[in-house]
Amino acid sequence: MGHIWLIGMMGSGKSTVGRVVADRLERPFYDTDVAVEDAAGATIVDVFELCGEDVFRETEKTVLEEIATRPVGVIATGGGIVLDGGNVDIMRSTGTIVLLTAGEETLVRRLEESVDRPLLAEAATLRLRTLARERDERYRAAADLVVDADGSVEVVSDLVEAVCSGL
Ligand code: S3P
């Protein structure tokens, strides 16, 4: 039995669904964004603003390595985790990678009110669509399993639980 790593775009529901699935499977839940904030002692917005994206990515990698060694759990990762091939190797070697996919309209709708995504600080909708298209190939190449995440938290959690049953 290994970790269940949830990957996918901002707004795909990784943290919300991850918490529900962890609860149902009685496993710990971890979140790389929260771990970055703990490690940095600052919010993600501040890390981006004060230190830049490169420092954020380095910290993200460090916390991923550390989380991988924790008792097996369900993990929500930041949307950019797949940008580093080494991160994908770590996730693959320590569990199963589940991609949550949602249509661009869904992502836009879910993130309309978001103020804590530095990459969407300007021209959010356009940026989101561009990132989703740029990253699609990486997400699909990294994923062991793909789950449609357009539905409600309940529905998506059911799907993740179903594809992960027996893992
Ligand atoms: C990012 C996604 C965010 C967070 C950071 C960068 C990205 O996490 O890690 O703002 O590059 O897509 P969520 O996917 O949890 O929003």
Backbone and ligand atoms as CSV (ligand in chain L), in Angstrom:
chain,resi,resn,atom,element,x,y,z
A,1,MET,N,N,0.852,-1.207,0.000
A,1,MET,CA,C,0.000,0.000,0.000
A,1,MET,C,C,0.884,1.252,0.000
A,2,GLY,N,N,0.644,2.130,-0.962
A,2,GLY,CA,C,1.445,3.346,-1.041
A,2,GLY,C,C,0.586,4.593,-0.896
A,3,HIS,N,N,1.228,5.733,-1.044
A,3,HIS,CA,C,0.488,6.997,-1.003
A,3,HIS,C,C,-0.481,7.104,-2.184
A,4,ILE,N,N,-1.505,7.924,-1.998
A,4,ILE,CA,C,-2.353,8.342,-3.127
A,4,ILE,C,C,-2.003,9.806,-3.367
A,5,TRP,N,N,-1.348,10.059,-4.477
A,5,TRP,CA,C,-0.924,11.418,-4.821
A,5,TRP,C,C,-1.957,12.024,-5.772
A,6,LEU,N,N,-2.559,13.118,-5.381
A,6,LEU,CA,C,-3.521,13.797,-6.258
A,6,LEU,C,C,-2.808,14.934,-6.982
A,7,ILE,N,N,-2.876,14.889,-8.306
A,7,ILE,CA,C,-2.279,15.966,-9.100
A,7,ILE,C,C,-3.372,16.591,-9.967
A,8,GLY,N,N,-3.072,17.773,-10.495
A,8,GLY,CA,C,-4.029,18.431,-11.391
A,8,GLY,C,C,-3.973,19.933,-11.213
A,9,MET,N,N,-4.715,20.604,-12.066
A,9,MET,CA,C,-4.717,22.065,-12.079
A,9,MET,C,C,-5.272,22.670,-10.788
A,10,MET,N,N,-4.902,23.911,-10.559
A,10,MET,CA,C,-5.571,24.697,-9.517
A,10,MET,C,C,-7.066,24.625,-9.798
A,11,GLY,N,N,-7.849,24.401,-8.769
A,11,GLY,CA,C,-9.297,24.362,-8.973
A,11,GLY,C,C,-9.840,22.988,-9.330
A,12,SER,N,N,-8.962,22.004,-9.459
A,12,SER,CA,C,-9.459,20.658,-9.792
A,12,SER,C,C,-10.016,19.956,-8.553
A,13,GLY,N,N,-9.743,20.506,-7.381
A,13,GLY,CA,C,-10.371,19.973,-6.159
A,13,GLY,C,C,-9.485,19.041,-5.348
A,14,LYS,N,N,-8.167,19.090,-5.595
A,14,LYS,CA,C,-7.257,18.144,-4.933
A,14,LYS,C,C,-7.351,18.185,-3.408
A,15,SER,N,N,-7.349,19.402,-2.844
A,15,SER,CA,C,-7.342,19.501,-1.370
A,15,SER,C,C,-8.687,19.080,-0.781
A,16,THR,N,N,-9.770,19.561,-1.372
A,16,THR,CA,C,-11.102,19.245,-0.836
A,16,THR,C,C,-11.387,17.756,-0.952
A,17,VAL,N,N,-11.159,17.221,-2.135
A,17,VAL,CA,C,-11.422,15.797,-2.373
A,17,VAL,C,C,-10.429,14.946,-1.565
A,18,GLY,N,N,-9.183,15.379,-1.523
A,18,GLY,CA,C,-8.161,14.620,-0.791
A,18,GLY,C,C,-8.529,14.441,0.672
A,19,ARG,N,N,-9.022,15.507,1.284
A,19,ARG,CA,C,-9.423,15.427,2.692
A,19,ARG,C,C,-10.544,14.411,2.887
A,20,VAL,N,N,-11.527,14.455,1.995
A,20,VAL,CA,C,-12.683,13.544,2.107
A,20,VAL,C,C,-12.229,12.094,1.921
A,21,VAL,N,N,-11.398,11.861,0.901
A,21,VAL,CA,C,-10.959,10.489,0.615
A,21,VAL,C,C,-10.091,9.965,1.768
A,22,ALA,N,N,-9.209,10.810,2.276
A,22,ALA,CA,C,-8.350,10.389,3.398
A,22,ALA,C,C,-9.207,9.991,4.592
A,23,ASP,N,N,-10.206,10.793,4.837
A,23,ASP,CA,C,-11.114,10.534,5.944
A,23,ASP,C,C,-11.812,9.183,5.773
A,24,ARG,N,N,-12.326,8.977,4.587
A,24,ARG,CA,C,-13.054,7.724,4.323
A,24,ARG,C,C,-12.142,6.505,4.416
A,25,LEU,N,N,-10.891,6.653,3.939
A,25,LEU,CA,C,-9.966,5.514,3.949
A,25,LEU,C,C,-9.214,5.408,5.278
A,26,GLU,N,N,-9.513,6.357,6.169
A,26,GLU,CA,C,-8.840,6.425,7.474
A,26,GLU,C,C,-7.323,6.478,7.310
A,27,ARG,N,N,-6.934,7.358,6.430
A,27,ARG,CA,C,-5.506,7.594,6.221
A,27,ARG,C,C,-5.208,9.055,6.524
A,28,PRO,N,N,-3.954,9.382,6.844
A,28,PRO,CA,C,-3.630,10.796,7.033
A,28,PRO,C,C,-3.741,11.573,5.716
A,29,PHE,N,N,-4.041,12.863,5.830
A,29,PHE,CA,C,-4.089,13.741,4.660
A,29,PHE,C,C,-2.933,14.729,4.754
A,30,TYR,N,N,-2.220,14.902,3.667
A,30,TYR,CA,C,-1.135,15.890,3.604
A,30,TYR,C,C,-1.367,16.788,2.392
A,31,ASP,N,N,-0.808,17.990,2.470
A,31,ASP,CA,C,-1.004,18.967,1.399
A,31,ASP,C,C,0.335,19.673,1.179
A,32,THR,N,N,0.884,19.574,-0.022
A,32,THR,CA,C,2.222,20.158,-0.238
A,32,THR,C,C,2.206,21.682,-0.079
A,33,ASP,N,N,1.083,22.331,-0.448
A,33,ASP,CA,C,1.024,23.793,-0.295
A,33,ASP,C,C,1.103,24.190,1.176
A,34,VAL,N,N,0.391,23.442,2.011
A,34,VAL,CA,C,0.420,23.742,3.456
A,34,VAL,C,C,1.827,23.495,3.995
A,35,ALA,N,N,2.459,22.411,3.522
A,35,ALA,CA,C,3.815,22.097,3.989
A,35,ALA,C,C,4.817,23.170,3.546
A,36,VAL,N,N,4.613,23.726,2.350
A,36,VAL,CA,C,5.493,24.818,1.894
A,36,VAL,C,C,5.325,26.021,2.820
A,37,GLU,N,N,4.075,26.339,3.138
A,37,GLU,CA,C,3.820,27.504,3.998
A,37,GLU,C,C,4.434,27.287,5.385
A,38,ASP,N,N,4.326,26.057,5.900
A,38,ASP,CA,C,4.921,25.758,7.204
A,38,ASP,C,C,6.440,25.891,7.136
A,39,ALA,N,N,7.027,25.333,6.076
A,39,ALA,CA,C,8.490,25.357,5.946
A,39,ALA,C,C,9.005,26.786,5.788
A,40,ALA,N,N,8.256,27.586,5.021
A,40,ALA,CA,C,8.714,28.959,4.732
A,40,ALA,C,C,8.328,29.934,5.853
A,41,GLY,N,N,7.337,29.548,6.639
A,41,GLY,CA,C,6.830,30.472,7.655
A,41,GLY,C,C,6.156,31.667,7.000
A,42,ALA,N,N,5.619,31.444,5.828
A,42,ALA,CA,C,4.975,32.539,5.080
A,42,ALA,C,C,3.915,31.944,4.161
A,43,THR,N,N,2.991,32.764,3.729
A,43,THR,CA,C,1.973,32.273,2.795
A,43,THR,C,C,2.597,32.078,1.417
A,44,ILE,N,N,1.913,31.300,0.593
A,44,ILE,CA,C,2.420,31.075,-0.763
A,44,ILE,C,C,2.487,32.390,-1.539
A,45,VAL,N,N,1.499,33.232,-1.333
A,45,VAL,CA,C,1.514,34.547,-2.003
A,45,VAL,C,C,2.789,35.300,-1.622
A,46,ASP,N,N,3.135,35.276,-0.339
A,46,ASP,CA,C,4.338,35.986,0.112
A,46,ASP,C,C,5.617,35.330,-0.398
A,47,VAL,N,N,5.629,33.999,-0.427
A,47,VAL,CA,C,6.834,33.316,-0.939
A,47,VAL,C,C,7.079,33.727,-2.395
A,48,PHE,N,N,6.024,33.719,-3.197
A,48,PHE,CA,C,6.164,34.138,-4.605
A,48,PHE,C,C,6.630,35.591,-4.685
A,49,GLU,N,N,5.993,36.434,-3.879
A,49,GLU,CA,C,6.257,37.874,-3.980
A,49,GLU,C,C,7.646,38.235,-3.466
A,50,LEU,N,N,8.028,37.642,-2.334
A,50,LEU,CA,C,9.288,38.031,-1.703
A,50,LEU,C,C,10.481,37.261,-2.251
A,51,CYS,N,N,10.279,35.999,-2.621
A,51,CYS,CA,C,11.417,35.151,-3.000
A,51,CYS,C,C,11.377,34.710,-4.456
A,52,GLY,N,N,10.200,34.754,-5.072
A,52,GLY,CA,C,10.101,34.350,-6.480
A,52,GLY,C,C,9.674,32.894,-6.641
A,53,GLU,N,N,9.267,32.582,-7.867
A,53,GLU,CA,C,8.736,31.236,-8.132
A,53,GLU,C,C,9.801,30.151,-7.977
A,54,ASP,N,N,11.063,30.454,-8.333
A,54,ASP,CA,C,12.100,29.417,-8.236
A,54,ASP,C,C,12.262,28.917,-6.809
A,55,VAL,N,N,12.259,29.858,-5.868
A,55,VAL,CA,C,12.394,29.465,-4.453
A,55,VAL,C,C,11.170,28.655,-4.020
A,56,PHE,N,N,9.996,29.086,-4.493
A,56,PHE,CA,C,8.787,28.304,-4.189
A,56,PHE,C,C,8.952,26.869,-4.696
A,57,ARG,N,N,9.416,26.698,-5.938
A,57,ARG,CA,C,9.549,25.351,-6.524
A,57,ARG,C,C,10.571,24.506,-5.757
A,58,GLU,N,N,11.679,25.147,-5.323
A,58,GLU,CA,C,12.688,24.398,-4.542
A,58,GLU,C,C,12.096,23.918,-3.224
A,59,THR,N,N,11.350,24.818,-2.581
A,59,THR,CA,C,10.740,24.451,-1.293
A,59,THR,C,C,9.709,23.354,-1.507
A,60,GLU,N,N,8.961,23.478,-2.592
A,60,GLU,CA,C,7.934,22.474,-2.909
A,60,GLU,C,C,8.578,21.094,-3.083
A,61,LYS,N,N,9.731,21.077,-3.731
A,61,LYS,CA,C,10.428,19.801,-3.946
A,61,LYS,C,C,10.900,19.211,-2.612
A,62,THR,N,N,11.456,20.072,-1.782
A,62,THR,CA,C,11.947,19.610,-0.472
A,62,THR,C,C,10.811,19.020,0.357
A,63,VAL,N,N,9.658,19.697,0.371
A,63,VAL,CA,C,8.558,19.190,1.201
A,63,VAL,C,C,7.965,17.909,0.590
A,64,LEU,N,N,7.970,17.818,-0.726
A,64,LEU,CA,C,7.470,16.593,-1.369
A,64,LEU,C,C,8.327,15.400,-0.941
A,65,GLU,N,N,9.651,15.612,-0.966
A,65,GLU,CA,C,10.569,14.527,-0.561
A,65,GLU,C,C,10.283,14.096,0.867
A,66,GLU,N,N,10.019,15.090,1.718
A,66,GLU,CA,C,9.768,14.773,3.128
A,66,GLU,C,C,8.419,14.080,3.307
A,67,ILE,N,N,7.397,14.574,2.630
A,67,ILE,CA,C,6.056,13.975,2.760
A,67,ILE,C,C,6.083,12.521,2.269
A,68,ALA,N,N,6.871,12.268,1.244
A,68,ALA,CA,C,6.938,10.908,0.678
A,68,ALA,C,C,7.370,9.891,1.725
A,69,THR,N,N,8.107,10.338,2.741
A,69,THR,CA,C,8.618,9.414,3.771
A,69,THR,C,C,7.630,9.236,4.927
A,70,ARG,N,N,6.544,9.988,4.926
A,70,ARG,CA,C,5.582,9.893,6.040
A,70,ARG,C,C,4.730,8.625,5.904
A,71,PRO,N,N,4.019,8.251,6.985
A,71,PRO,CA,C,3.103,7.117,6.885
A,71,PRO,C,C,2.151,7.305,5.711
A,72,VAL,N,N,1.805,6.197,5.039
A,72,VAL,CA,C,1.035,6.323,3.797
A,72,VAL,C,C,-0.250,7.115,3.982
A,73,GLY,N,N,-0.464,8.048,3.077
A,73,GLY,CA,C,-1.614,8.933,3.189
A,73,GLY,C,C,-2.146,9.325,1.822
A,74,VAL,N,N,-3.063,10.276,1.866
A,74,VAL,CA,C,-3.598,10.880,0.648
A,74,VAL,C,C,-3.012,12.284,0.587
A,75,ILE,N,N,-2.444,12.632,-0.552
A,75,ILE,CA,C,-1.709,13.898,-0.626
A,75,ILE,C,C,-2.218,14.786,-1.755
A,76,ALA,N,N,-2.586,16.006,-1.402
A,76,ALA,CA,C,-2.913,17.019,-2.405
A,76,ALA,C,C,-1.626,17.756,-2.739
A,77,THR,N,N,-1.304,17.816,-4.031
A,77,THR,CA,C,-0.079,18.501,-4.442
A,77,THR,C,C,-0.432,19.846,-5.088
A,78,GLY,N,N,0.531,20.755,-5.129
A,78,GLY,CA,C,0.334,22.013,-5.837
A,78,GLY,C,C,0.242,21.731,-7.339
A,79,GLY,N,N,-0.497,22.574,-8.044
A,79,GLY,CA,C,-0.738,22.339,-9.473
A,79,GLY,C,C,0.521,22.238,-10.324
A,80,GLY,N,N,1.619,22.829,-9.840
A,80,GLY,CA,C,2.845,22.832,-10.649
A,80,GLY,C,C,3.810,21.711,-10.295
A,81,ILE,N,N,3.376,20.766,-9.502
A,81,ILE,CA,C,4.301,19.720,-8.998
A,81,ILE,C,C,4.910,18.921,-10.138
A,82,VAL,N,N,4.172,18.755,-11.238
A,82,VAL,CA,C,4.648,17.926,-12.354
A,82,VAL,C,C,5.675,18.646,-13.238
A,83,LEU,N,N,5.930,19.930,-12.957
A,83,LEU,CA,C,6.895,20.667,-13.777
A,83,LEU,C,C,8.302,20.119,-13.575
A,84,ASP,N,N,8.507,19.430,-12.453
A,84,ASP,CA,C,9.808,18.847,-12.123
A,84,ASP,C,C,9.702,17.326,-12.272
A,85,GLY,N,N,10.440,16.793,-13.227
A,85,GLY,CA,C,10.376,15.350,-13.484
A,85,GLY,C,C,10.781,14.532,-12.272
A,86,GLY,N,N,11.707,15.082,-11.469
A,86,GLY,CA,C,12.138,14.380,-10.255
A,86,GLY,C,C,10.985,14.213,-9.270
A,87,ASN,N,N,10.112,15.214,-9.216
A,87,ASN,CA,C,8.939,15.112,-8.336
A,87,ASN,C,C,8.052,13.949,-8.770
A,88,VAL,N,N,7.881,13.830,-10.078
A,88,VAL,CA,C,7.031,12.750,-10.599
A,88,VAL,C,C,7.650,11.397,-10.237
A,89,ASP,N,N,8.978,11.296,-10.352
A,89,ASP,CA,C,9.651,10.033,-10.006
A,89,ASP,C,C,9.404,9.668,-8.550
A,90,ILE,N,N,9.492,10.674,-7.668
A,90,ILE,CA,C,9.285,10.416,-6.235
A,90,ILE,C,C,7.862,9.929,-5.994
A,91,MET,N,N,6.887,10.610,-6.610
A,91,MET,CA,C,5.490,10.216,-6.401
A,91,MET,C,C,5.253,8.816,-6.939
A,92,ARG,N,N,5.792,8.569,-8.117
A,92,ARG,CA,C,5.545,7.256,-8.751
A,92,ARG,C,C,6.157,6.124,-7.929
A,93,SER,N,N,7.320,6.387,-7.346
A,93,SER,CA,C,7.998,5.299,-6.625
A,93,SER,C,C,7.440,5.091,-5.221
A,94,THR,N,N,6.564,6.006,-4.785
A,94,THR,CA,C,6.051,5.849,-3.415
A,94,THR,C,C,4.529,5.679,-3.382
A,95,GLY,N,N,3.920,5.523,-4.541
A,95,GLY,CA,C,2.473,5.335,-4.510
A,95,GLY,C,C,1.849,5.426,-5.885
A,96,THR,N,N,0.606,5.863,-5.903
A,96,THR,CA,C,-0.171,5.938,-7.146
A,96,THR,C,C,-0.516,7.398,-7.406
A,97,ILE,N,N,-0.359,7.813,-8.648
A,97,ILE,CA,C,-0.618,9.212,-9.004
A,97,ILE,C,C,-1.982,9.302,-9.680
A,98,VAL,N,N,-2.872,10.058,-9.061
A,98,VAL,CA,C,-4.235,10.190,-9.588
A,98,VAL,C,C,-4.434,11.618,-10.078
A,99,LEU,N,N,-4.728,11.739,-11.371
A,99,LEU,CA,C,-4.953,13.062,-11.967
A,99,LEU,C,C,-6.431,13.431,-11.887
A,100,LEU,N,N,-6.722,14.595,-11.325
A,100,LEU,CA,C,-8.088,15.124,-11.337
A,100,LEU,C,C,-8.191,16.089,-12.509
A,101,THR,N,N,-9.083,15.787,-13.441
A,101,THR,CA,C,-9.243,16.673,-14.596
A,101,THR,C,C,-10.592,17.377,-14.512
A,102,ALA,N,N,-10.583,18.659,-14.791
A,102,ALA,CA,C,-11.851,19.399,-14.840
A,102,ALA,C,C,-11.782,20.329,-16.035
A,103,GLY,N,N,-12.926,20.586,-16.636
A,103,GLY,CA,C,-12.970,21.468,-17.794
A,103,GLY,C,C,-12.568,22.888,-17.414
A,104,GLU,N,N,-12.134,23.634,-18.423
A,104,GLU,CA,C,-11.679,25.006,-18.153
A,104,GLU,C,C,-12.777,25.854,-17.521
A,105,GLU,N,N,-14.025,25.625,-17.950
A,105,GLU,CA,C,-15.137,26.424,-17.379
A,105,GLU,C,C,-15.261,26.139,-15.880
A,106,THR,N,N,-15.112,24.871,-15.521
A,106,THR,CA,C,-15.196,24.496,-14.103
A,106,THR,C,C,-14.072,25.153,-13.311
A,107,LEU,N,N,-12.860,25.080,-13.847
A,107,LEU,CA,C,-11.711,25.656,-13.132
A,107,LEU,C,C,-11.917,27.152,-12.929
A,108,VAL,N,N,-12.337,27.812,-13.998
A,108,VAL,CA,C,-12.542,29.263,-13.937
A,108,VAL,C,C,-13.598,29.591,-12.885
A,109,ARG,N,N,-14.702,28.852,-12.918
A,109,ARG,CA,C,-15.796,29.102,-11.967
A,109,ARG,C,C,-15.327,28.891,-10.527
A,110,ARG,N,N,-14.576,27.803,-10.285
A,110,ARG,CA,C,-14.137,27.509,-8.920
A,110,ARG,C,C,-13.122,28.515,-8.396
A,111,LEU,N,N,-12.367,29.119,-9.324
A,111,LEU,CA,C,-11.276,29.996,-8.872
A,111,LEU,C,C,-11.614,31.479,-8.977
A,112,GLU,N,N,-12.864,31.748,-9.346
A,112,GLU,CA,C,-13.272,33.144,-9.549
A,112,GLU,C,C,-12.939,34.043,-8.363
A,113,GLU,N,N,-13.158,33.515,-7.185
A,113,GLU,CA,C,-12.976,34.313,-5.969
A,113,GLU,C,C,-11.579,34.159,-5.365
A,114,SER,N,N,-10.739,33.318,-5.971
A,114,SER,CA,C,-9.459,32.993,-5.337
A,114,SER,C,C,-8.528,34.205,-5.259
A,115,VAL,N,N,-7.941,34.405,-4.066
A,115,VAL,CA,C,-6.978,35.499,-3.935
A,115,VAL,C,C,-5.615,34.968,-3.496
A,116,ASP,N,N,-5.512,33.637,-3.407
A,116,ASP,CA,C,-4.254,33.092,-2.890
A,116,ASP,C,C,-3.483,32.280,-3.932
A,117,ARG,N,N,-3.749,32.540,-5.213
A,117,ARG,CA,C,-2.986,31.883,-6.276
A,117,ARG,C,C,-2.178,32.941,-7.023
A,118,PRO,N,N,-0.894,33.095,-6.648
A,118,PRO,CA,C,-0.091,34.153,-7.273
A,118,PRO,C,C,-0.028,34.046,-8.793
A,119,LEU,N,N,-0.081,32.829,-9.330
A,119,LEU,CA,C,0.019,32.690,-10.792
A,119,LEU,C,C,-1.223,33.231,-11.487
A,120,LEU,N,N,-2.285,33.466,-10.717
A,120,LEU,CA,C,-3.522,33.984,-11.325
A,120,LEU,C,C,-3.796,35.424,-10.908
A,121,ALA,N,N,-2.738,36.096,-10.425
A,121,ALA,CA,C,-2.943,37.455,-9.911
A,121,ALA,C,C,-3.413,38.398,-11.021
A,122,GLU,N,N,-2.956,38.158,-12.231
A,122,GLU,CA,C,-3.362,39.021,-13.350
A,122,GLU,C,C,-3.955,38.182,-14.472
A,123,ALA,N,N,-4.913,38.709,-15.140
A,123,ALA,CA,C,-5.554,38.030,-16.282
A,123,ALA,C,C,-5.851,36.569,-15.949
A,124,ALA,N,N,-6.530,36.371,-14.829
A,124,ALA,CA,C,-6.679,35.033,-14.256
A,124,ALA,C,C,-7.245,34.001,-15.235
A,125,THR,N,N,-8.319,34.361,-15.921
A,125,THR,CA,C,-8.977,33.373,-16.775
A,125,THR,C,C,-8.069,32.937,-17.919
A,126,LEU,N,N,-7.463,33.914,-18.557
A,126,LEU,CA,C,-6.575,33.607,-19.679
A,126,LEU,C,C,-5.387,32.777,-19.201
A,127,ARG,N,N,-4.829,33.186,-18.081
A,127,ARG,CA,C,-3.659,32.500,-17.511
A,127,ARG,C,C,-4.006,31.047,-17.167
A,128,LEU,N,N,-5.178,30.875,-16.592
A,128,LEU,CA,C,-5.624,29.540,-16.203
A,128,LEU,C,C,-5.771,28.631,-17.421
A,129,ARG,N,N,-6.405,29.176,-18.450
A,129,ARG,CA,C,-6.586,28.397,-19.681
A,129,ARG,C,C,-5.226,28.053,-20.292
A,130,THR,N,N,-4.314,29.019,-20.308
A,130,THR,CA,C,-2.987,28.784,-20.898
A,130,THR,C,C,-2.238,27.713,-20.110
A,131,LEU,N,N,-2.245,27.847,-18.786
A,131,LEU,CA,C,-1.538,26.875,-17.947
A,131,LEU,C,C,-2.124,25.479,-18.128
A,132,ALA,N,N,-3.462,25.405,-18.176
A,132,ALA,CA,C,-4.125,24.102,-18.312
A,132,ALA,C,C,-3.680,23.431,-19.614
A,133,ARG,N,N,-3.606,24.203,-20.675
A,133,ARG,CA,C,-3.219,23.624,-21.970
A,133,ARG,C,C,-1.733,23.256,-21.982
A,134,GLU,N,N,-0.892,24.144,-21.418
A,134,GLU,CA,C,0.553,23.873,-21.380
A,134,GLU,C,C,0.873,22.616,-20.576
A,135,ARG,N,N,0.106,22.418,-19.517
A,135,ARG,CA,C,0.464,21.339,-18.589
A,135,ARG,C,C,-0.226,20.012,-18.871
A,136,ASP,N,N,-1.221,20.036,-19.718
A,136,ASP,CA,C,-2.047,18.843,-19.919
A,136,ASP,C,C,-1.220,17.589,-20.203
A,137,GLU,N,N,-0.257,17.730,-21.107
A,137,GLU,CA,C,0.549,16.569,-21.499
A,137,GLU,C,C,1.343,16.013,-20.311
A,138,ARG,N,N,1.923,16.929,-19.537
A,138,ARG,CA,C,2.702,16.494,-18.366
A,138,ARG,C,C,1.826,15.768,-17.354
A,139,TYR,N,N,0.645,16.338,-17.123
A,139,TYR,CA,C,-0.265,15.697,-16.161
A,139,TYR,C,C,-0.590,14.277,-16.609
A,140,ARG,N,N,-0.942,14.127,-17.878
A,140,ARG,CA,C,-1.373,12.817,-18.373
A,140,ARG,C,C,-0.210,11.827,-18.402
A,141,ALA,N,N,0.990,12.330,-18.701
A,141,ALA,CA,C,2.157,11.445,-18.721
A,141,ALA,C,C,2.489,10.969,-17.304
A,142,ALA,N,N,2.255,11.827,-16.330
A,142,ALA,CA,C,2.608,11.474,-14.941
A,142,ALA,C,C,1.585,10.534,-14.313
A,143,ALA,N,N,0.327,10.616,-14.771
A,143,ALA,CA,C,-0.767,9.951,-14.057
A,143,ALA,C,C,-0.805,8.439,-14.258
A,144,ASP,N,N,-1.062,7.727,-13.157
A,144,ASP,CA,C,-1.385,6.298,-13.256
A,144,ASP,C,C,-2.878,6.144,-13.534
A,145,LEU,N,N,-3.669,7.050,-12.965
A,145,LEU,CA,C,-5.122,6.981,-13.079
A,145,LEU,C,C,-5.655,8.385,-13.313
A,146,VAL,N,N,-6.733,8.479,-14.076
A,146,VAL,CA,C,-7.322,9.790,-14.359
A,146,VAL,C,C,-8.788,9.779,-13.906
A,147,VAL,N,N,-9.162,10.827,-13.167
A,147,VAL,CA,C,-10.539,10.908,-12.657
A,147,VAL,C,C,-11.156,12.224,-13.112
A,148,ASP,N,N,-12.373,12.146,-13.634
A,148,ASP,CA,C,-13.108,13.346,-14.044
A,148,ASP,C,C,-13.546,14.106,-12.790
A,149,ALA,N,N,-13.065,15.335,-12.656
A,149,ALA,CA,C,-13.314,16.085,-11.426
A,149,ALA,C,C,-14.255,17.267,-11.647
A,150,ASP,N,N,-15.136,17.162,-12.647
A,150,ASP,CA,C,-16.092,18.240,-12.897
A,150,ASP,C,C,-17.261,18.219,-11.921
A,151,GLY,N,N,-17.488,17.080,-11.310
A,151,GLY,CA,C,-18.670,16.932,-10.453
A,151,GLY,C,C,-18.485,17.502,-9.055
A,152,SER,N,N,-19.461,17.187,-8.200
A,152,SER,CA,C,-19.429,17.679,-6.818
A,152,SER,C,C,-18.318,16.964,-6.038
A,153,VAL,N,N,-17.997,17.497,-4.872
A,153,VAL,CA,C,-16.964,16.887,-4.021
A,153,VAL,C,C,-17.324,15.427,-3.733
A,154,GLU,N,N,-18.595,15.192,-3.447
A,154,GLU,CA,C,-19.063,13.828,-3.154
A,154,GLU,C,C,-18.791,12.888,-4.327
A,155,VAL,N,N,-19.225,13.342,-5.500
A,155,VAL,CA,C,-19.093,12.504,-6.700
A,155,VAL,C,C,-17.624,12.233,-7.021
A,156,VAL,N,N,-16.815,13.278,-6.983
A,156,VAL,CA,C,-15.396,13.103,-7.323
A,156,VAL,C,C,-14.709,12.217,-6.278
A,157,SER,N,N,-15.072,12.405,-5.018
A,157,SER,CA,C,-14.477,11.570,-3.960
A,157,SER,C,C,-14.850,10.111,-4.169
A,158,ASP,N,N,-16.108,9.862,-4.561
A,158,ASP,CA,C,-16.543,8.488,-4.852
A,158,ASP,C,C,-15.679,7.892,-5.968
A,159,LEU,N,N,-15.450,8.692,-7.007
A,159,LEU,CA,C,-14.676,8.190,-8.151
A,159,LEU,C,C,-13.231,7.874,-7.736
A,160,VAL,N,N,-12.645,8.787,-6.957
A,160,VAL,CA,C,-11.252,8.555,-6.530
A,160,VAL,C,C,-11.196,7.306,-5.659
A,161,GLU,N,N,-12.142,7.191,-4.765
A,161,GLU,CA,C,-12.164,6.021,-3.876
A,161,GLU,C,C,-12.306,4.742,-4.705
A,162,ALA,N,N,-13.169,4.811,-5.708
A,162,ALA,CA,C,-13.404,3.614,-6.532
A,162,ALA,C,C,-12.134,3.219,-7.295
A,163,VAL,N,N,-11.472,4.191,-7.915
A,163,VAL,CA,C,-10.288,3.802,-8.704
A,163,VAL,C,C,-9.125,3.380,-7.805
A,164,CYS,N,N,-9.164,3.842,-6.552
A,164,CYS,CA,C,-8.062,3.504,-5.638
A,164,CYS,C,C,-8.370,2.293,-4.769
A,165,SER,N,N,-9.541,1.729,-4.936
A,165,SER,CA,C,-9.892,0.621,-4.051
A,165,SER,C,C,-8.923,-0.536,-4.293
A,166,GLY,N,N,-8.441,-1.076,-3.222
A,166,GLY,CA,C,-7.507,-2.186,-3.330
A,166,GLY,C,C,-6.045,-1.748,-3.398
A,167,LEU,N,N,-5.800,-0.448,-3.442
A,167,LEU,CA,C,-4.401,-0.010,-3.498
A,167,LEU,C,C,-3.776,-0.032,-2.115
L,1,S3P,C1,C,0.372,26.428,-8.357
L,1,S3P,C2,C,-0.720,25.883,-7.705
L,1,S3P,C3,C,-1.040,26.182,-6.307
L,1,S3P,C4,C,0.241,26.548,-5.537
L,1,S3P,C5,C,0.952,27.672,-6.232
L,1,S3P,C6,C,1.358,27.296,-7.663
L,1,S3P,C7,C,0.610,26.082,-9.778
L,1,S3P,O1,O,-1.628,25.034,-5.693
L,1,S3P,O2,O,1.075,25.445,-5.403
L,1,S3P,O3,O,0.118,28.807,-6.217
L,1,S3P,O4,O,1.725,26.275,-10.267
L,1,S3P,O5,O,-0.341,25.574,-10.427
L,1,S3P,P1,P,-3.130,24.506,-6.005
L,1,S3P,O6,O,-3.033,23.678,-7.236
L,1,S3P,O7,O,-3.450,23.701,-4.796
L,1,S3P,O8,O,-3.976,25.704,-6.166
